[in-house]
Amino acid sequence: MDRVILMTRKNLHVSSHPVVADRLSKLRDKDAPVHVFRQCVHEISQALAYEASADLATRDKQIVTPCAPTTGQVLAHDNSVLVVPILRAGLGLVSGFQALFPDYHMGHIGLYRDEETKRPVQYMTKLPKDLNRTIFLVDPMLATGHSTAKAVEILLEGGAKMADIRAVTLISAPEGVAYVHSVYPDLAIYTGALDSHLNEHAFIVPGLGDAGDRLFGTL
């Protein structure tokens, strides 16, 4: 497969945090046991949650410290953040967001990849009625980009606004990012790493293998 050169990184945010790089190296290791893989996914997802939520709105709140009254900042809508994992592997990233937003709400989009066409097949969707809020669409891998694009389509059809959706992934392939942005150029993508390319089986190289199998021990 020809490699894709990204002409722009508009709306693509690749983490430069050293802790993310460290945990990615640990979970890429094919010999990493399940508990190590899960823990690294949790820690990376929490770091990415910080980065993907850096522009959330805040409001003033009057507080009293042990020394004096002051005005602090709190999240304007801390109880309405929506986390939407693409099943099943996306479930592994939810805990990182839960650590930051304990009152988060969660939707589910179930997709699997047809191994012949490499296209996503939708098998379930469960979303709250109100999608007028910040939405974190989470999935470990952005490979071909078709699953991410399909999930965004489902969210938009449900009433979400593009400006409210942030796709968060551990690892992305240039081909996938290019495809998603060819369909939805305004989608913000936050990723732990931008890898080299997709192989002939549409797996990310160097990647980390099948994230779902490694998360749930179904190898």
N, C-alpha and C positions, 0 to 999 in steps of 0.2 A: 504494500500500500504506500503510495506516495506520501511523504511527510508534508504536513501543513505548516506554513510559516504564518504566525499571527501578525497582521500588519498593525494592529492596535491593541492596547490593553484597556481600552475604555470599558468600564463595567466589569473588568476582571481584576480581582484582588488576590494575589498570591502571597501567602504569609511568608514573612521573613524572620519570624520569631525563632530563636535558637532552640527553645524547648519543643516546638512543633517539629523542627528538623530532627531532633534527637529521638522523639517518639515515633516519627515516621520510619526512621532507620530500624528501630526495634521491631515494629510490626511488619515491616517488609520481609524480615528474615523468615524464610520458609520453615525454620525449625522452632519458631516462637510458639510456646504452648498457648492454649486457648485463653487462659486467664491473663497472660501477658498481652495478648492481642486485644482482648476486651478492655483492659485497663488503659492501654495506649490509645485506643479509639476514644474512650471516655475523656482522657486528658487533652487530646487534640481537639475534640469537639468542643470542649469547654473553652479552649484558647480561641478557636474560630468563632465561638459564640460572642466572645468579647469583641472581636474585630468586626463581626457582622452587625453588631448592635451599637457601634460607636456613635451613630448619628440619631439615636432614638431621642424623641422629645422629652424634655424635663419641665418641671414646674417648681416654683418657689415653695418652700415650707418653713414656717417659723419653728425653731427649735431652741431649747435651752441646754447649753453644755454645762459641765460642772463649774465653769468660770463665768459664763455670760450668755445672754440671749444672742441668737444670730439667725441669719437666713441661709438655709441649705437648699440643695437641689435633690429632688426625687423624680423617679420616672413618672411621666405624665399618665401612662396607661400600663402600669406594671402588671395588671391582672387580666390583660386582654391579648397578650402575645400568643400567637398560634404557631405551634410546631407541627409540621406535616412530614413524617417520614415516608419515603417510597419503600413499600414493603418488598421483601422482608428486611433486607440489610440495613435500611435506613433507621430501624429501631435502635441500632447500636449507637447512634449519635445523639439520641434524645436525652440521655442522662447529663450530658454536658450543658444542655440548655436548661434542664431542670435545676441544675446547681445555681444558675443565675436568675431564673424566673420561676420560683417555686409554685406560683399560681398560674403557670402556663396552661393553655388549653391545647388539645392535640386532635388533629385529624389524621386520616389514613388514606393513602392512595396505593392500591395494590396493582403492580405491573410485573410482568415477567417477559423475558426476551425470547422471542421465537428464534430457535437456533439456526433455522434455514434463512429466514428473511432478515434476521438481526433487528427486527422491529418490535416495539413494546406491544404487549397484549394486556388490556385492562381486565382485571377480574373482580375488583371491588373498589368502592370509594365511599368513605364516611367522613363528611365534613360538617362543621357547625353551620347553621344558617347564616350567621353574621361573619362574612369574610372581609369586612371593612376594618382591617387592623394590620399590624405588622405580621408577616408570615415568613417563617423560616422553613424552606423546603429542603429537607436533608436526605442525603444518600452518600454512601462512602465513595462511590466511583462515578465520574462523569466520563464515560468512554465514547460511544458514538454520539451521545447527546440526545438520542431519540426519546429515552425515558424521561429525561428532564424536560424536554420540550413538550411531551405529552402531558406530564404532570402540570406544567404551567398552563397549558390549554385547558385542563380540567378546572384549575383554580379560577382562571379568567371566566370560564363559562358559568362558574358558581357565583360570580359577582365580585371577585377580588380585583384590585387595581394593580397594574404592573409595578407602580412605584412602591407598593407595599411588600413585594415578594423579593426575598433574597435566597438564592440557591447556595447551599453550603455542602461542600464535599471534601473528603480527605485528599483525593488525588484526581486530577483531570488530565485528559488528553487534548492536545491542540485541535485535533479533528473534531472532538466533541464540543469544545468551546466555540469553534468556528461555526459548527452547525447550529447550535443553540442561538448564537448571536445573529445568524443569518435569518432566523425565524423571529427571534425576540431580541433585537439589538439593545433594548433598554434594560434587560434583565441583569441585575447585579449578581455576580458569581464570586463567592469566597471559597478558596481552596487552599489546602495545605501545601500542595506541590503541583506544578505543571510538568508532567512527564514527557518522554521523548515522542512516542507515537503509538498507534494501534498496530497489532500484528494481523496476520491474515485471518485470525479467528475473532477479531475485534476485541481483543484483550489489551489493556494498557501495558506498555513496556517502559520501564522495568516493572512498574505496578506492584501488586502484592498478592496476585492470584484472585480467587473468588472470595470477596469480602464476606458474603453471607455464609458460605461454608465454613470459613475460618472463625467467624463470630459465634456460630451455633454448633460447631463441631460436627458438621455433616459431610466431611470430606470422604 
